[in-house]
Amino acid sequence: MTALRITNRLLKSLLRFQNVKNLKKVSLRYYADDSRVTKGLVIGLYQKEGEKEPKLTSSGEKFDDRVQGKVTELIKETNLSGKLGKGKVFSNIDQEFRSIAVVGVGREGAGFNELEMLDEGMENVRVAAGVGARSLQMQGCSEVFVDSMEYPEQAAEGSALAIWRYQDNKMKKDRKVIPKLELYDSPDIDAWTRGLFKAEAQNLARRLSDAPANQMTPTTFAQATVDALCPCGVTVEIRTMEWIEQQHLNSFLMIAKGSCEPPVLLEISYCGTAPEDKPILLLGKGMTFNSGGLCLRPCKGMDEYRGAMAGAAVVVASIRAAAALSLPINISAVIPLCENMPSGMACKPGDVVTLLNGKSLAIRDTDKAGVVVMADPLIYAQTTYKPRLVVDVATLGKGVKKALGGGATGIFSNSHYIWKQFQKAGSLTGDRMWRLPLWNYYKYLVTNHVSFDVSNNGSGPASSCLAAAILHQFVPCVDWAHLDIRGVGMLTKFGTLPYLLKDRMTGRPTRTMIQFLYQMACPDQQK
């Protein structure tokens, strides 16, 4: 993909980030407070192949020459093979850098793997940079320089994602220092900066998702969105209960009324091109806690459902990155925010609500409240913004988690073109998509009832396909994609990527969404 140039507007945007009073609350790239700067360096090592010995990257070779071949000697002594993600930290071999992390980058010249649907060269660099940066962070380095390994953007992504963690509720003395990241021995600062923007956006989504539910209520999320987006020139309108009632967003209110926390609906607009151009509409499910309502979930593991607003977090983070990168595209977003709680006011199984499009929706299972919360806002947003295409992001069905685990986001779409764009985006970011069926078979299972038009749970075990079929009823004709991130956007338990953290919220698939938006904005400048 031809590199996006850092425009004056982008640089001003970056400077604006650094001077905003409330940035520290929402910015995800912190700098060490210690006045003593301790530098570390990450360099890559290509894998041993056949008779060939492991080979340092071009920047690694330059550094090795600088230290009279000490790195090569240590590689031989420690039998490093260049295997992906495997390496060692060496100390006291250079006056400037206290610690040197030599990390395997895998096979030299790795490229796109069609069977894996993955650009392995890019992903290998993310892994190596992430492993190296985190190793130096553990060594106490306050400033980490990273070898580009021929992919500066991906090196920035991997390292920035790896060193960040949610630790707002730990005592300050127990918090890990988040080192400053710098690019080593490469002139391509544009690509490095792009990578940092993308990683910091995903880290924003991680922070919003991982915050405890009492610290990330609908109102708090709305304020965090304002703090994150308004300094970038993005318009955020906060709609309260009175406005929601006036607009007759009754499906949203049916779920929200069970909680004491007042619901909020956010309307976000980013204008990157002519105002008359039709926008891409994003809708994120913003359930800041989902207890299951009267169909209460088991206590064990219920705390994970503070991340039921991961879809909303991804939307906010993606728009932040789009603004930072000055993408020439118009984006509108609608985010319904509420809690799903049991109370005397809570929605009862079997309740029926009439939607803005005149269809009736039966809420037969209050645990499956996501499609109910999204129904009227989805219809309202299309009527208001008249978008060129719609993308909704939500943690909905367990089916996608059981089918794909953390390997890919499940995507449902009525447009082959949109699916291919997301597939391509996922292969470049390493955060892949897998298309699941949106057939009339599932439509029948959610609409074949004599008493109402649509049910919120349908019939049968294909929970993710049924949820997509329900949402499809509210998108009559426009190109549309539904991303079910239940398996990737919440806690990671299995197969955690080396540059993310186990048992933490992931912020996925923020970078894939950003890449998709870039492809839609710049169709002639794709990789």
C-alpha positions as CSV (number, residue, x, y, z in Angstrom):
1,M,0.0,0.0,0.0
2,T,1.5,3.3,-1.0
3,A,2.4,5.1,2.2
4,L,0.0,7.8,3.5
5,R,1.9,11.0,3.8
6,I,2.0,12.8,7.1
7,T,0.4,16.0,6.2
8,N,0.7,19.3,8.0
9,R,-2.8,18.7,9.4
10,L,-1.7,15.3,10.8
11,L,1.4,16.8,12.4
12,K,-0.7,19.6,13.9
13,S,-3.1,16.9,15.1
14,L,-0.2,15.1,16.8
15,L,1.0,18.3,18.5
16,R,-2.6,18.9,19.6
17,F,-2.7,15.5,21.2
18,Q,0.4,16.3,23.2
19,N,-1.0,19.5,24.6
20,V,-4.5,18.6,25.5
21,K,-5.1,18.9,29.2
22,N,-7.1,15.7,29.6
23,L,-5.0,13.6,27.3
24,K,-3.3,11.5,29.9
25,K,-6.7,10.1,30.8
26,V,-7.3,8.7,27.3
27,S,-3.9,8.6,25.6
28,L,-2.3,5.3,25.6
29,R,1.4,6.1,25.1
30,Y,2.9,7.1,28.4
31,Y,6.4,8.2,29.1
32,A,8.6,7.3,32.0
33,D,8.6,9.8,34.9
34,D,12.1,8.8,35.9
35,S,14.5,11.6,34.9
36,R,17.3,9.0,34.3
37,V,16.9,7.7,30.8
38,T,17.8,4.0,30.4
39,K,18.0,3.1,26.7
40,G,17.4,-0.3,25.2
41,L,17.5,-1.5,21.6
42,V,15.4,-4.2,19.8
43,I,17.1,-5.8,16.7
44,G,15.8,-8.6,14.5
45,L,17.4,-11.9,13.6
46,Y,16.2,-13.9,10.5
47,Q,15.8,-17.6,11.0
48,K,18.5,-20.2,10.1
49,E,17.7,-21.9,6.9
50,G,19.5,-25.0,5.7
51,E,23.2,-24.4,5.8
52,K,22.8,-20.7,6.2
53,E,23.4,-19.2,9.6
54,P,20.9,-16.9,11.3
55,K,21.2,-13.4,9.8
56,L,20.7,-10.0,11.4
57,T,18.5,-7.5,9.7
58,S,20.2,-4.6,7.9
59,S,19.9,-2.3,10.9
60,G,21.1,-5.1,13.1
61,E,24.2,-5.6,11.0
62,K,25.0,-1.9,11.2
63,F,24.8,-2.1,15.0
64,D,26.9,-5.3,15.1
65,D,29.6,-3.4,13.1
66,R,29.4,-0.6,15.6
67,V,30.2,-3.0,18.5
68,Q,32.9,-4.9,16.6
69,G,30.9,-8.0,16.0
70,K,29.9,-8.7,19.6
71,V,26.3,-9.4,18.7
72,T,27.3,-12.0,16.2
73,E,29.5,-13.7,18.8
74,L,26.8,-13.7,21.4
75,I,24.3,-15.2,18.8
76,K,26.7,-18.1,18.2
77,E,27.5,-18.6,21.9
78,T,23.8,-18.7,22.9
79,N,22.7,-20.8,19.8
80,L,20.0,-18.3,18.7
81,S,18.2,-19.7,15.6
82,G,16.1,-16.7,14.6
83,K,12.9,-18.7,15.3
84,L,10.0,-16.3,15.4
85,G,9.6,-14.6,18.8
86,K,12.5,-16.4,20.4
87,G,15.5,-14.3,21.6
88,K,17.7,-13.1,24.4
89,V,18.6,-9.8,26.1
90,F,22.2,-8.9,26.3
91,S,23.6,-6.1,28.5
92,N,26.7,-4.0,28.6
93,I,27.9,-4.4,25.0
94,D,27.3,-0.8,24.1
95,Q,27.7,2.5,25.9
96,E,24.5,4.1,24.6
97,F,22.1,1.1,25.0
98,R,22.2,-0.6,28.3
99,S,20.3,-3.7,27.0
100,I,20.0,-5.2,23.6
101,A,17.1,-7.6,22.7
102,V,17.9,-9.8,19.8
103,V,14.6,-11.4,18.6
104,G,13.8,-13.9,15.9
105,V,11.8,-12.6,13.0
106,G,11.3,-16.0,11.3
107,R,12.0,-16.6,7.7
108,E,13.6,-13.8,5.7
109,G,11.5,-12.7,2.8
110,A,8.2,-14.0,4.2
111,G,5.2,-12.6,2.4
112,F,1.5,-13.2,1.9
113,N,0.4,-16.8,2.7
114,E,-2.8,-17.5,0.9
115,L,-3.8,-20.5,3.0
116,E,-3.3,-18.5,6.2
117,M,-4.9,-15.4,4.6
118,L,-2.1,-13.5,6.3
119,D,0.9,-11.3,5.3
120,E,3.4,-13.3,7.4
121,G,6.2,-10.8,6.8
122,M,4.2,-8.0,8.5
123,E,2.9,-10.2,11.3
124,N,6.3,-11.7,12.1
125,V,7.7,-8.1,12.5
126,R,4.8,-7.3,14.9
127,V,5.6,-10.4,17.0
128,A,9.4,-9.8,17.1
129,A,9.1,-6.1,17.9
130,G,6.5,-6.8,20.5
131,V,8.5,-9.5,22.2
132,G,11.6,-7.4,22.2
133,A,10.0,-4.2,23.5
134,R,8.3,-6.0,26.3
135,S,11.5,-7.8,27.3
136,L,13.3,-4.5,27.6
137,Q,10.4,-3.0,29.5
138,M,10.8,-5.8,32.0
139,Q,14.5,-4.9,32.2
140,G,13.5,-1.4,33.3
141,C,14.3,0.5,30.1
142,S,12.6,3.9,30.0
143,E,13.4,4.4,26.3
144,V,13.2,1.7,23.7
145,F,14.6,2.0,20.2
146,V,13.1,-0.5,17.7
147,D,14.7,-1.9,14.5
148,S,12.2,-1.5,11.7
149,M,13.0,-5.0,10.3
150,E,12.0,-3.6,6.9
151,Y,8.4,-2.9,8.2
152,P,8.5,0.2,10.4
153,E,4.7,0.6,10.6
154,Q,4.3,-3.0,11.8
155,A,7.3,-2.7,14.2
156,A,5.5,0.3,15.8
157,E,2.3,-1.5,16.1
158,G,3.8,-4.6,17.7
159,S,6.0,-2.7,20.2
160,A,3.3,-0.2,21.2
161,L,0.7,-2.9,21.8
162,A,3.1,-5.1,23.7
163,I,4.3,-2.6,26.3
164,W,0.8,-1.2,27.1
165,R,-1.4,-2.6,29.8
166,Y,-4.4,-1.5,31.8
167,Q,-3.2,-0.6,35.3
168,D,-5.3,2.4,36.4
169,N,-6.4,0.5,39.5
170,K,-2.9,-0.6,40.7
171,M,-0.9,1.4,43.2
172,K,1.5,3.8,41.4
173,K,4.5,2.1,42.9
174,D,3.4,-1.3,41.4
175,R,2.7,0.0,37.9
176,K,4.9,-1.0,35.0
177,V,6.7,1.9,33.4
178,I,5.5,2.3,29.8
179,P,8.8,3.2,28.0
180,K,9.1,5.8,25.2
181,L,9.4,4.2,21.8
182,E,11.7,5.4,19.0
183,L,12.5,4.1,15.5
184,Y,16.1,3.0,15.1
185,D,18.1,3.5,12.0
186,S,15.3,4.1,9.5
187,P,14.2,7.3,7.7
188,D,10.6,6.2,7.3
189,I,9.2,8.2,10.2
190,D,5.8,8.5,8.3
191,A,5.2,4.7,8.5
192,W,6.4,4.5,12.1
193,T,4.0,7.3,13.1
194,R,1.1,5.6,11.3
195,G,1.8,2.4,13.2
196,L,1.9,4.3,16.5
197,F,-1.4,6.0,15.8
198,K,-3.0,2.6,15.0
199,A,-1.6,0.9,18.1
200,E,-2.6,3.8,20.3
201,A,-6.1,3.6,18.9
202,Q,-6.3,-0.1,19.8
203,N,-4.9,0.6,23.2
204,L,-7.7,3.2,23.7
205,A,-10.2,0.4,22.9
206,R,-8.4,-1.9,25.4
207,R,-8.6,0.7,28.2
208,L,-12.3,1.4,27.6
209,S,-13.1,-2.3,27.5
210,D,-11.0,-3.3,30.5
211,A,-12.2,-0.7,32.9
212,P,-14.5,-2.0,35.6
213,A,-18.2,-1.5,35.0
214,N,-18.6,1.0,37.9
215,Q,-15.8,3.1,36.4
216,M,-17.1,2.9,32.8
217,T,-20.8,3.6,33.0
218,P,-22.7,5.0,30.0
219,T,-22.0,8.6,31.2
220,T,-18.3,7.9,31.9
221,F,-17.9,6.3,28.4
222,A,-19.5,9.3,26.8
223,Q,-17.1,11.6,28.6
224,A,-14.1,9.4,27.6
225,T,-15.3,9.6,24.0
226,V,-15.5,13.4,24.1
227,D,-12.0,13.5,25.7
228,A,-10.6,11.2,23.0
229,L,-12.3,12.6,19.9
230,C,-13.0,16.3,20.3
231,P,-9.3,17.3,20.4
232,C,-9.0,15.7,16.9
233,G,-11.7,17.8,15.4
234,V,-14.4,15.2,15.6
235,T,-18.0,16.2,16.6
236,V,-19.6,14.3,19.4
237,E,-23.2,14.8,20.4
238,I,-24.4,13.3,23.7
239,R,-28.1,12.4,23.6
240,T,-29.8,11.9,27.0
241,M,-32.9,10.0,28.1
242,E,-35.4,12.8,27.2
243,W,-34.1,12.9,23.6
244,I,-34.1,9.1,23.3
245,E,-37.7,9.0,24.4
246,Q,-38.7,11.8,22.0
247,Q,-37.1,9.8,19.1
248,H,-39.0,6.7,20.1
249,L,-35.9,4.5,20.3
250,N,-38.1,2.1,22.3
251,S,-36.1,-1.1,21.8
252,F,-33.0,0.6,23.4
253,L,-35.1,1.9,26.3
254,M,-36.6,-1.6,26.9
255,I,-33.2,-2.8,28.0
256,A,-31.9,0.4,29.5
257,K,-34.8,0.9,31.9
258,G,-33.7,-2.1,34.1
259,S,-30.7,-0.1,35.4
260,C,-30.4,2.9,37.6
261,E,-27.6,4.2,35.3
262,P,-29.2,6.5,32.7
263,P,-28.8,5.5,29.1
264,V,-26.8,7.7,26.6
265,L,-26.8,7.7,22.8
266,L,-23.7,9.2,21.1
267,E,-23.7,10.6,17.6
268,I,-20.2,11.1,16.2
269,S,-19.3,12.8,12.9
270,Y,-15.9,13.0,11.3
271,C,-15.7,15.0,8.1
272,G,-12.6,14.3,6.0
273,T,-13.9,15.2,2.6
274,A,-16.7,17.2,1.0
275,P,-19.6,17.5,3.4
276,E,-22.1,16.4,0.8
277,D,-20.4,13.0,0.3
278,K,-22.3,10.2,1.8
279,P,-20.6,8.9,5.0
280,I,-19.7,5.4,6.1
281,L,-22.0,4.7,9.1
282,L,-20.5,2.8,12.1
283,L,-22.7,1.5,14.9
284,G,-21.1,0.0,18.1
285,K,-23.0,-1.9,20.7
286,G,-22.3,0.0,24.0
287,M,-23.6,-2.2,26.8
288,T,-21.3,-1.2,29.6
289,F,-22.4,-4.2,31.6
290,N,-24.6,-7.1,30.6
291,S,-25.8,-9.2,33.6
292,G,-28.4,-11.0,31.4
293,G,-31.2,-9.0,33.0
294,L,-33.9,-11.2,34.5
295,C,-32.3,-14.1,32.6
296,L,-29.4,-13.7,34.9
297,R,-26.0,-15.1,33.9
298,P,-23.9,-17.3,36.2
299,C,-21.8,-15.4,38.7
300,K,-18.6,-17.1,37.6
301,G,-17.1,-15.2,34.7
302,M,-19.8,-12.5,34.8
303,D,-17.2,-9.8,35.3
304,E,-16.0,-10.4,31.7
305,Y,-19.3,-8.8,30.5
306,R,-18.0,-5.3,31.4
307,G,-16.5,-5.8,27.9
308,A,-20.0,-6.1,26.3
309,M,-19.3,-2.6,25.1
310,A,-16.2,-3.6,23.2
311,G,-17.9,-2.9,19.9
312,A,-18.5,0.7,20.9
313,A,-14.8,1.0,22.0
314,V,-13.6,-0.3,18.6
315,V,-15.8,2.3,16.8
316,V,-14.5,5.2,19.0
317,A,-10.9,4.1,18.6
318,S,-11.2,3.7,14.8
319,I,-12.6,7.2,14.4
320,R,-9.8,8.6,16.5
321,A,-7.2,7.0,14.3
322,A,-9.1,8.1,11.1
323,A,-8.9,11.6,12.3
324,A,-5.3,11.4,13.4
325,L,-4.4,10.0,9.9
326,S,-6.6,12.7,8.2
327,L,-8.3,10.0,6.1
328,P,-10.2,11.7,3.2
329,I,-13.6,10.1,4.1
330,N,-16.8,11.0,6.0
331,I,-17.6,8.8,8.9
332,S,-20.7,8.9,11.1
333,A,-21.3,6.8,14.1
334,V,-24.1,6.0,16.5
335,I,-23.4,4.3,19.8
336,P,-26.2,3.3,22.2
337,L,-24.9,3.1,25.8
338,C,-26.7,1.4,28.7
339,E,-26.6,-1.4,31.2
340,N,-28.6,-4.6,31.2
341,M,-29.6,-5.2,34.8
342,P,-32.3,-7.1,36.7
343,S,-34.8,-4.9,38.6
344,G,-38.5,-4.3,39.0
345,M,-38.3,-2.1,35.9
346,A,-36.4,-4.6,33.9
347,C,-37.7,-6.0,30.6
348,K,-39.5,-9.4,31.1
349,P,-39.0,-12.4,28.8
350,G,-41.8,-12.4,26.3
351,D,-42.2,-8.6,26.2
352,V,-42.8,-7.2,22.7
353,V,-41.7,-3.7,21.4
354,T,-42.7,-2.0,18.1
355,L,-39.7,-0.6,16.2
356,L,-39.2,2.5,14.2
357,N,-39.7,0.5,11.0
358,G,-43.1,-0.8,12.2
359,K,-41.9,-4.3,12.9
360,S,-42.6,-5.9,16.3
361,L,-39.6,-7.5,18.2
362,A,-40.2,-10.0,20.9
363,I,-37.7,-10.1,23.7
364,R,-37.9,-13.8,24.6
365,D,-34.4,-14.0,26.2
366,T,-33.2,-10.9,28.0
367,D,-29.7,-12.4,28.1
368,K,-29.6,-11.8,24.3
369,A,-30.2,-8.0,24.7
370,G,-27.6,-6.9,22.2
371,V,-29.8,-7.0,19.1
372,V,-32.6,-5.3,21.0
373,V,-30.3,-2.4,22.1
374,M,-29.1,-2.0,18.5
375,A,-32.4,-2.3,16.6
376,D,-34.0,1.1,16.8
377,P,-30.6,3.0,16.8
378,L,-29.6,1.1,13.6
379,I,-32.9,2.2,11.9
380,Y,-32.6,5.7,13.2
381,A,-29.0,6.1,12.0
382,Q,-29.8,5.0,8.5
383,T,-32.7,7.4,8.2
384,T,-30.7,10.3,9.6
385,Y,-27.4,9.9,7.8
386,K,-28.3,8.1,4.6
387,P,-25.0,6.4,4.5
388,R,-23.2,4.7,1.5
389,L,-22.6,1.6,3.7
390,V,-23.2,0.4,7.2
391,V,-20.8,-1.5,9.5
392,D,-21.9,-2.5,13.0
393,V,-19.6,-4.0,15.6
394,A,-20.9,-6.0,18.6
395,T,-20.2,-8.8,21.0
396,L,-23.3,-10.9,20.3
397,G,-23.4,-14.7,19.9
398,K,-21.4,-17.4,21.6
399,G,-21.6,-19.3,18.3
400,V,-18.7,-17.3,16.7
401,K,-16.6,-17.8,19.8
402,K,-17.1,-21.5,19.7
403,A,-16.5,-21.7,16.0
404,L,-13.5,-19.4,15.6
405,G,-12.2,-18.9,19.1
406,G,-9.8,-15.9,19.1
407,G,-8.5,-16.7,15.6
408,A,-10.8,-14.3,13.6
409,T,-13.7,-11.9,13.8
410,G,-16.9,-13.4,12.4
411,I,-18.3,-11.2,9.6
412,F,-21.7,-11.3,8.0
413,S,-22.4,-9.2,5.0
414,N,-24.9,-8.7,2.2
415,S,-22.1,-7.3,0.0
416,H,-19.3,-9.5,-1.5
417,Y,-17.3,-6.4,-2.2
418,I,-17.4,-5.2,1.5
419,W,-16.4,-8.7,2.6
420,K,-13.4,-8.8,0.3
421,Q,-12.3,-5.4,1.6
422,F,-12.5,-6.6,5.2
423,Q,-10.7,-9.9,4.2
424,K,-7.9,-7.9,2.7
425,A,-7.7,-5.5,5.6
426,G,-7.5,-8.4,8.1
427,S,-4.7,-10.1,6.1
428,L,-2.6,-7.0,6.3
429,T,-3.2,-6.2,10.0
430,G,-2.9,-9.8,11.3
431,D,-6.3,-9.4,12.8
432,R,-8.3,-11.6,10.4
433,M,-11.9,-11.8,9.4
434,W,-13.9,-15.0,8.5
435,R,-17.2,-14.8,6.6
436,L,-20.2,-16.6,8.1
437,P,-23.5,-17.2,6.3
438,L,-26.3,-14.7,6.1
439,W,-28.8,-17.1,4.5
440,N,-32.6,-17.0,4.3
441,Y,-32.4,-20.3,6.3
442,Y,-31.6,-18.2,9.4
443,K,-34.0,-15.4,8.5
444,Y,-36.8,-18.0,8.6
445,L,-35.7,-19.1,12.1
446,V,-36.0,-15.5,13.5
447,T,-39.2,-14.4,11.7
448,N,-41.4,-17.5,11.5
449,H,-43.8,-16.6,14.4
450,V,-47.5,-16.1,14.4
451,S,-47.6,-13.5,17.2
452,F,-44.8,-11.1,16.3
453,D,-42.5,-10.2,13.4
454,V,-39.0,-10.9,14.8
455,S,-37.7,-12.7,17.9
456,N,-34.5,-11.7,19.6
457,N,-33.2,-15.2,19.9
458,G,-34.6,-17.2,17.0
459,S,-34.7,-21.0,17.0
460,G,-31.7,-23.3,17.2
461,P,-28.1,-23.2,18.3
462,A,-26.5,-21.0,15.6
463,S,-26.6,-18.0,17.9
464,S,-24.2,-15.7,15.9
465,C,-25.9,-16.5,12.6
466,L,-29.3,-15.9,14.2
467,A,-28.2,-12.5,15.7
468,A,-26.9,-11.4,12.3
469,A,-30.2,-12.5,10.6
470,I,-32.1,-10.3,13.2
471,L,-30.0,-7.3,12.5
472,H,-30.4,-7.8,8.8
473,Q,-34.1,-7.2,9.2
474,F,-33.2,-3.6,10.2
475,V,-30.9,-2.9,7.2
476,P,-33.3,-3.1,4.2
477,C,-31.2,-2.2,1.2
478,V,-27.8,-0.5,1.9
479,D,-24.5,-2.4,1.8
480,W,-23.9,-3.7,5.3
481,A,-21.5,-5.7,7.3
482,H,-21.9,-7.0,10.9
483,L,-18.8,-7.8,12.8
484,D,-19.4,-10.2,15.7
485,I,-16.4,-9.8,18.0
486,R,-17.5,-12.0,20.9
487,G,-14.5,-14.3,20.3
488,V,-11.8,-11.6,19.8
489,G,-12.8,-8.4,21.5
490,M,-13.2,-9.6,25.0
491,L,-10.8,-11.5,27.4
492,T,-8.1,-13.5,25.7
493,K,-7.8,-17.0,27.2
494,F,-6.3,-19.2,24.4
495,G,-3.8,-18.5,21.6
496,T,-3.0,-15.0,22.8
497,L,-1.0,-13.0,20.3
498,P,2.6,-12.3,21.6
499,Y,2.0,-8.6,21.4
500,L,-1.2,-8.7,23.5
501,L,-1.8,-9.9,27.0
502,K,-3.6,-13.0,28.3
503,D,-6.7,-12.6,30.4
504,R,-7.1,-9.0,29.3
505,M,-9.3,-7.2,26.8
506,T,-7.8,-7.0,23.4
507,G,-9.2,-4.0,21.6
508,R,-9.6,-6.1,18.5
509,P,-10.3,-5.6,15.6
510,T,-9.5,-1.9,15.8
511,R,-6.6,-1.9,13.4
512,T,-8.5,-4.0,10.8
513,M,-11.3,-1.4,11.0
514,I,-8.8,1.4,10.5
515,Q,-7.3,-0.4,7.5
516,F,-10.8,-1.0,6.0
517,L,-11.6,2.7,6.3
518,Y,-8.3,3.6,4.7
519,Q,-9.1,1.2,1.8
520,M,-12.5,2.8,1.3
521,A,-11.0,6.3,1.5
522,C,-8.1,5.6,-0.8
523,P,-9.1,2.8,-3.2
524,D,-6.2,3.7,-5.6
525,Q,-3.5,3.6,-3.0
526,Q,-3.9,0.1,-1.5
527,K,-1.2,-2.4,-0.7
